[in-house]
Amino acid sequence: MCPAKLQRAAQRPCVPPASVSVFGRIAGVLRAVTGLLLRLLQWITSGKAMISEEETLVFFDLETTGLDTSRCDIVQLSAISGAQVFSVYLLPRCCITEGASQVTGLWVDGSTLMLRERPVQTVPHQQALTGFIRFLQNQTFGRPILVGHNSRRFDWPILRRVLEEFGLLQEFRSCASECVDTLSLSREMFRNALQKFSQPFLVQHFLQQEYGAHDASEDVRTLQELYRVWRPSLELRDNHTFRL
């Protein structure tokens, strides 16, 4: 070898082959992790990520003085989310129709709300509504999504009207802005298997149990159990979700 080549060879750093192999593997791992992080960031910013811990399903139900959503009043308001429960009775500001009384067992004796033959404790409407808002605000796992059976056509129109009457609609919407209607959801999920979609029928069919139907606290409890059994996909759920 000529002197010039010997001199250049002597000036090259001596790197053990094992070190080259380790550095190469580390560089490969770093490139792979960087690629994964970039894809994750793109997925999140695209709006496709749906992390369950960011949402809390809150099942709610009303018992009312009748079926006219433009006029009837709330007699019972109940909600449940996991083990957290909210339920209050309200003294209605209008008469309970005979049909509603027969279904719910609720009637008014003077200034006392009765459940069949026993009096029940009531709270003022303002207190009931603000209590429900506080219940939604105190949920552990982030923004609440309401869930109700026939909520689009019945429960929400009544609740919205009464919230607006007491000046609480905007405060309510600041903590809950969406609602899933399990009536239409169940009709799509089981349209080829069932002919009836009332909640008592669904509870009997899927849970094989009798329960106190048309007691709002029992309705929300069993609706939560039904939802756990059904396990609808996010896409299907979103098809039956409406803005409040």
Beta strands, then each sheet from edge to edge (+ up, - down):
strand 1: 55-64
strand 2: 74-81
strand 3: 84-89
strand 4: 106-109
strand 5: 112-115
strand 6: 118-119
strand 7: 143-148
strand 8: 178-181
strand 9: 241-243
sheet 1: 3+ 2- 1+ 7+ 8+ 9-
sheet 2: 4+ 5- 6+
end
